[in-house]
Amino acid sequence: MSERDTVGALRVDEAGRKRQIEFFEDPRLPGYMERLIESYIEKKTGKPPDDQVVLDRIANAILAQKSRYWKERQVSYRKAYHVLGYLVYHAPVYVVQFEHILWQIIEQGLSKQHMRILDLGTGPGVVPLAVIDLLNRIGSGTAEVHAVERSEENLEAYNAIVPAAAAAAGERVRVERPIRADIERLDPADLPCGIDLMVFSNVLNEVRNLEIEQRAEIVVALADRLSSDGTIVVVEPADLANSTTMRRTVRAIADRGLTIYAPCSFIQGTACNPVRCWTFEQKGEIRPTRLMERLAARKDGYRFVNLDLKYSSALLRKDGKTQHTYRVPPGAKFARLSHLRQHRDRKINVVGSLISGNLGDARTKVYRVCDGTPADPVYAVIPASLRGTNREVLDAVAYGDIVRFYGVLVRFNRDHDAYNLVILPTTRIEPVREVQPAGAT
């Protein structure tokens, strides 16, 4: 692959785009990957993957991982059955999850015809699997994938599954032999240079022995191997602890010179305080795999089924480019969200990014809103009693897009120490149409 082949944004034709959108409408772990995982389990255990003893041990591994996770202790996936449990319970969701993120990167024009990708803390390889599947489906672009992982058990699974998946999908992705190393001690000089996409997927949350500033230092040091127009992806689980810690980590990375491309838009020209920034993206559920269905048939089977696509993520850049270039014009009559205490029980105008899907229900809709000021949590609320066009308008706004609200009612929510922007029949809501996905700050 020549240097010229890496130049130019990846373009997807309408047929490829249609295939990927249809996949997202009813997502599942692709059949050939499901078979590769089952074959690896059989090779590793010497028994069929649906053998009762094997299922018992996988179920116990999943329960142990979930118990340690909710106790906010470091979760290890380095033992044999823990890796198998990860492949059965986590991998199907994480593969589809990263396809959503990679598709966003492609749609934003941040990908290249040929991409050099580095997955740090790859585990058994869910990010490479997502890259392989998506590029094969859209029929455009090529990639070379480099990976780093410290666990021998994870590397064994990676080497058994990922290269075979690349071959089954038609060799559109070249998989390099992964590097065995701990990202805490990784020398950037040991990595390839000119990385177009550097991924930290569900890994920074696992170095819980490090403070946020130390995690940020790891990312910034490794960003030395990023190309001048490359992108860093940080993605973590959507629960409160991991999501807010991720936002604080990303803010610390930005303080060291990188730019947050998305989802944050600092439209008031200020730096935020992400201590209470619990935001995440939610997509439709995936279909269960065969092994999930077998585990679901057990007593308390719901504990072994993982279908929700819910995650917190951020994209960072070295070149200063941001998804949205809009800034609130000087003198504009929009209140800062950090000043809402001055406007309680009044109708005002505000502008902010929508940084969640509907957190409420079908009757009372609730959306997290941010304008980049150091504010308490702020939510746009559509009451159950509201009728008319305002009831549905926010459903069509994409995660991270910017919206102007004219004539919203400010209420303070004492139970959650937060502010609600109550949408009224007379409220006018306008997406900021002039936002462009390209351009630098």
C-alpha positions in Angstrom: 0.0 0.0 0.0 1.6 3.3 -1.1 1.6 6.5 0.8 -0.7 8.0 -1.9 -3.3 5.3 -1.2 -3.9 6.8 2.2 -4.8 10.2 0.9 -8.4 11.2 0.4 -11.6 10.7 2.4 -13.3 7.3 2.2 -16.3 7.6 -0.1 -19.2 5.1 0.3 -21.6 4.6 -2.6 -25.3 4.5 -2.1 -25.5 0.7 -2.2 -22.9 0.4 0.5 -24.6 3.1 2.6 -27.9 1.3 2.2 -26.5 -2.0 3.4 -24.9 -0.5 6.5 -28.1 1.4 7.5 -30.1 -1.7 7.0 -27.7 -3.5 9.3 -28.1 -0.9 12.0 -31.9 -1.3 11.8 -31.6 -5.0 12.9 -28.0 -5.4 14.2 -26.4 -8.6 15.2 -23.0 -10.2 15.5 -22.4 -11.4 11.9 -22.8 -15.1 11.4 -19.3 -15.9 10.3 -17.9 -14.2 13.5 -20.4 -16.0 15.7 -19.1 -19.3 14.1 -15.5 -18.3 14.7 -16.1 -17.6 18.4 -18.0 -20.9 18.8 -15.1 -22.7 17.1 -12.6 -21.1 19.4 -14.6 -22.1 22.4 -14.7 -25.6 21.2 -10.9 -25.6 20.5 -10.2 -24.1 23.9 -12.4 -26.4 26.0 -12.3 -29.6 23.9 -16.1 -29.6 24.0 -18.9 -28.2 21.9 -19.7 -24.6 22.9 -23.2 -25.6 24.0 -22.0 -28.4 26.3 -23.7 -28.0 29.6 -20.4 -27.9 31.6 -18.9 -25.3 29.2 -22.1 -23.2 29.5 -22.0 -23.5 33.4 -18.4 -22.2 33.5 -19.1 -19.4 31.0 -22.1 -18.4 33.1 -20.1 -18.3 36.3 -17.4 -16.2 34.6 -20.0 -13.7 33.4 -21.5 -13.4 36.9 -18.0 -12.9 38.4 -17.2 -10.2 35.9 -20.5 -8.4 36.5 -20.1 -8.6 40.3 -16.6 -7.1 40.2 -17.8 -4.4 37.7 -20.6 -3.1 39.9 -18.3 -3.1 42.9 -16.1 -0.7 40.8 -13.1 -3.0 41.1 -10.8 -3.7 38.3 -12.2 -6.4 36.0 -9.8 -9.0 34.7 -10.4 -10.8 31.4 -7.1 -12.6 31.5 -8.2 -16.1 32.6 -9.4 -18.6 30.0 -13.1 -18.7 31.0 -13.2 -15.0 31.7 -12.2 -14.5 28.1 -14.8 -16.9 26.9 -17.4 -15.1 29.0 -16.3 -11.8 27.4 -16.7 -13.3 23.9 -20.2 -14.6 24.7 -21.6 -11.7 26.7 -19.7 -8.5 25.8 -18.2 -9.0 22.3 -21.5 -9.1 20.3 -22.5 -5.7 21.7 -19.1 -4.1 21.5 -18.6 -5.1 17.8 -21.9 -3.4 16.8 -21.2 -0.5 19.1 -17.8 0.2 17.4 -19.5 -0.1 14.0 -21.7 2.8 15.0 -18.7 4.8 16.0 -16.7 4.0 12.9 -19.7 4.8 10.7 -19.9 8.2 12.4 -16.2 8.8 11.6 -16.8 7.8 8.0 -20.0 10.0 7.7 -18.1 13.0 9.1 -15.4 12.6 6.4 -12.7 11.7 8.9 -11.7 8.4 7.4 -9.4 7.7 4.5 -9.5 5.3 1.6 -6.8 3.3 3.4 -6.6 3.7 7.2 -3.8 2.7 9.6 -5.7 1.8 12.8 -4.2 1.2 16.3 -6.4 -0.5 18.9 -4.9 -0.1 22.4 -6.1 -2.7 24.9 -7.7 -4.7 22.2 -8.7 -7.7 24.3 -9.8 -10.5 22.0 -10.2 -8.0 19.2 -13.7 -6.6 19.1 -12.6 -3.3 17.5 -10.7 -5.1 14.6 -13.8 -7.3 14.1 -16.0 -4.2 13.8 -13.6 -2.7 11.2 -13.5 -5.9 9.2 -17.3 -6.3 9.2 -18.2 -2.7 8.3 -15.6 -2.3 5.5 -16.7 -5.6 4.0 -20.3 -4.6 4.1 -20.0 -1.2 2.6 -17.5 -2.5 0.0 -15.3 0.5 0.2 -11.9 1.3 1.8 -9.1 -0.8 3.2 -7.3 -0.8 6.5 -4.3 -2.2 8.3 -5.0 -3.0 12.0 -2.3 -2.8 14.7 -3.2 -3.9 18.2 -1.8 -3.8 21.7 -2.8 -6.2 24.5 -1.1 -7.4 27.7 -3.1 -10.6 28.4 -1.8 -13.8 26.8 -5.3 -15.4 27.0 -6.8 -12.5 25.1 -4.0 -12.6 22.5 -4.6 -16.3 22.0 -8.3 -15.6 21.3 -7.4 -12.6 19.1 -5.0 -14.6 17.0 -7.5 -17.4 16.6 -10.5 -15.2 15.6 -9.4 -11.9 14.1 -7.2 -13.0 11.2 -9.7 -15.7 10.3 -12.5 -13.1 10.2 -10.4 -10.8 8.0 -9.8 -13.7 5.6 -13.5 -14.7 5.6 -14.5 -11.1 4.8 -12.3 -10.9 1.7 -8.9 -9.5 2.9 -10.1 -5.9 2.8 -8.4 -5.5 6.2 -4.8 -6.5 6.8 -4.3 -7.6 10.5 -0.8 -7.2 11.8 0.4 -9.4 14.6 -0.6 -7.7 17.9 2.0 -6.3 20.3 2.0 -7.8 23.8 2.4 -4.8 26.1 0.7 -2.9 29.0 -0.5 0.5 27.8 0.7 2.0 31.1 4.3 1.1 30.2 4.1 1.3 26.4 6.9 3.1 24.7 5.4 5.1 21.7 8.6 4.3 19.8 7.5 0.7 19.7 4.3 1.6 17.7 3.9 2.4 14.0 3.7 6.1 13.1 1.1 7.8 11.0 -1.9 6.3 12.8 -5.1 7.5 11.3 -7.4 6.1 13.9 -6.2 5.4 17.5 -8.8 3.6 19.7 -9.1 3.3 23.5 -12.2 1.1 23.7 -13.3 0.2 27.2 -9.7 0.2 28.4 -9.0 3.5 30.2 -11.6 2.7 32.8 -9.7 -0.5 33.7 -6.5 1.3 34.7 -8.2 2.3 38.0 -4.8 2.4 39.8 -4.2 5.6 37.9 -5.6 9.1 38.5 -7.4 10.9 35.7 -4.4 13.1 35.0 -2.2 10.0 34.6 -4.7 8.4 32.1 -4.7 11.6 30.1 -0.9 11.6 30.0 -1.0 8.0 28.5 -3.2 9.1 25.7 -1.3 12.3 25.0 2.0 10.5 24.9 0.7 7.8 22.5 -0.9 10.5 20.3 2.7 11.3 19.2 2.2 8.4 16.7 -1.1 9.9 15.4 -1.0 11.4 11.9 -1.5 15.1 11.7 -5.1 14.6 10.6 -5.8 11.5 12.6 -8.6 10.8 15.1 -8.5 9.4 18.6 -11.6 7.5 19.9 -12.2 7.0 23.6 -15.3 4.9 24.5 -16.4 3.6 27.8 -19.6 2.0 29.3 -22.5 4.3 29.9 -22.9 3.9 33.7 -22.5 6.9 35.9 -19.1 6.2 37.3 -17.4 5.2 34.0 -19.2 7.8 31.9 -18.4 10.8 34.1 -14.8 9.6 34.6 -14.4 9.4 30.8 -15.6 12.9 30.3 -13.2 14.2 33.0 -10.4 12.2 31.3 -11.2 13.6 27.9 -11.3 17.1 29.3 -7.8 16.5 30.8 -6.6 15.3 27.4 -7.9 18.5 25.8 -6.2 20.6 28.4 -2.9 19.0 27.2 -3.4 20.3 23.6 -5.7 17.9 21.8 -9.1 19.1 20.5 -12.4 17.5 21.3 -14.0 16.9 17.9 -17.3 15.5 19.3 -19.7 15.3 20.9 -18.8 18.4 22.9 -19.4 21.9 21.3 -18.0 24.8 23.3 -20.4 27.2 21.8 -20.0 29.9 24.4 -16.2 29.8 24.1 -15.7 28.5 27.7 -14.2 25.3 29.2 -16.7 23.0 30.8 -16.6 21.3 34.2 -17.4 17.6 33.5 -17.6 16.4 37.1 -21.4 15.8 36.7 -21.4 15.1 33.0 -23.2 11.8 32.7 -24.0 11.6 29.0 -24.2 8.6 26.7 -25.5 7.5 23.3 -28.1 4.8 23.0 -28.9 2.8 19.9 -31.4 -0.1 19.2 -30.8 -3.5 20.7 -28.9 -6.2 18.9 -30.3 -9.7 18.3 -29.0 -12.3 20.7 -26.4 -14.9 19.6 -27.1 -18.6 19.7 -25.0 -18.9 22.9 -26.8 -16.0 24.6 -30.1 -17.8 23.8 -28.8 -21.0 25.3 -27.7 -19.1 28.5 -31.0 -17.3 28.5 -32.9 -20.6 28.8 -31.3 -21.2 32.2 -32.6 -20.1 35.6 -32.3 -16.3 35.9 -31.3 -16.4 32.2 -31.8 -12.6 31.8 -28.5 -12.2 33.7 -26.6 -13.6 30.7 -28.2 -11.6 27.9 -26.6 -8.4 26.9 -28.4 -6.6 24.0 -28.3 -2.9 24.9 -26.2 -0.5 22.8 -25.4 2.2 25.2 -22.0 3.9 25.5 -20.1 7.1 26.2 -17.6 8.2 23.6 -15.5 11.1 22.4 -13.4 11.9 19.3 -10.3 14.0 19.6 -8.0 15.5 17.0 -4.5 17.1 16.7 -5.4 19.5 14.0 -8.0 21.6 15.9 -10.9 20.4 13.7 -14.3 20.1 15.4 -17.6 18.7 14.3 -19.4 22.0 14.9 -17.9 25.4 14.3 -20.9 27.4 15.6 -20.3 29.9 18.4 -22.9 32.0 20.1 -22.5 35.5 18.5 -21.5 38.3 20.8 -24.6 40.1 22.2 -27.0 37.3 21.2 -30.0 37.0 23.5 -29.2 33.5 24.7 -28.7 32.8 28.4 -25.8 30.7 29.4 -26.8 27.5 31.1 -24.4 28.3 33.9 -26.6 31.3 34.7 -30.0 29.5 34.9 -30.2 30.2 38.6 -30.8 33.8 37.7 -33.8 32.8 35.5 -35.8 30.4 37.6 -39.5 30.3 36.8 -39.0 32.6 33.8 -39.3 32.0 30.1 -35.9 32.6 28.3 -33.9 31.8 25.2 -31.0 29.3 25.3 -28.9 27.4 22.8 -27.1 24.1 23.4 -26.1 20.7 22.1 -28.3 17.8 22.6 -26.0 15.2 24.3 -28.4 12.4 25.0 -31.3 10.6 23.5 -34.6 10.5 25.3 -33.9 9.7 29.0 -37.5 9.8 29.9 -40.3 7.7 28.5 -42.9 7.9 25.7 -45.0 10.3 27.7 -42.5 12.7 29.4 -39.4 13.1 27.3 -36.1 14.2 28.8 -33.0 15.2 26.9 -29.6 16.4 28.3 -28.5 19.8 27.0 -25.1 21.4 27.2 -23.5 24.7 26.0 -20.0 24.1 27.3 -20.3 26.3 30.3 -19.5 25.0 33.8 -23.2 24.4 34.6 -25.2 22.1 36.7 -26.9 19.4 34.7 -29.6 20.8 32.4 -32.4 18.9 30.7 -34.9 19.8 28.0 -38.2 18.4 29.2 -41.3 17.7 27.0 -44.2 17.2 29.5 -46.7 14.4 29.0 -49.4 17.0 28.6 -47.7 18.8 25.6 -49.3 18.4 22.2 -48.4 19.6 18.8 -45.2 19.7 16.7 -43.0 20.4 19.7 -43.7 17.0 21.0 -41.6 15.2 18.3 -39.1 17.8 17.2 -36.2 16.7 19.3 -36.5 13.1 18.2 -35.0 14.1 14.9 -32.0 15.9 16.4 -28.8 13.9 16.2 -26.6 13.3 19.3 -24.3 16.3 19.6 -26.2 18.6 17.3 -26.9 22.2 18.4 -30.4 23.6 19.0 -31.8 27.0 19.7 -34.7 27.2 22.2 -36.9 30.3 22.2 -39.3 30.8 25.2 -38.5 27.8 27.4 -39.6 27.8 31.0 -36.7 27.3 33.6 -37.5 25.1 36.5 -35.1 23.9 39.3 -35.3 20.2 40.1 -34.3 20.0 43.8 -34.3 16.2 43.8 -31.5 16.0 41.3 -29.9 19.5 41.8 -30.4 20.2 38.1 -32.4 22.5 35.9 -35.2 21.7 33.5 -36.0 23.6 30.4 -39.7 22.9 30.0 -40.9 23.0 26.4 -44.2 24.8 26.1 -46.7 25.0 23.2 -45.3 28.4 22.4 -41.6 27.4 22.6 -39.8 27.7 19.2 -37.1 25.1 18.6 -34.6 25.5 15.8 -31.7 23.2 15.0 -28.6 25.2 14.0 -28.5 24.4 10.3 -25.4 26.3 9.4 -23.2 23.9 11.4 -20.8 22.1 9.1 -18.9 18.9 10.0 -15.6 20.3 8.6 -13.5 23.3 9.5 -11.2 24.2 12.3 -11.7 26.1 15.4 
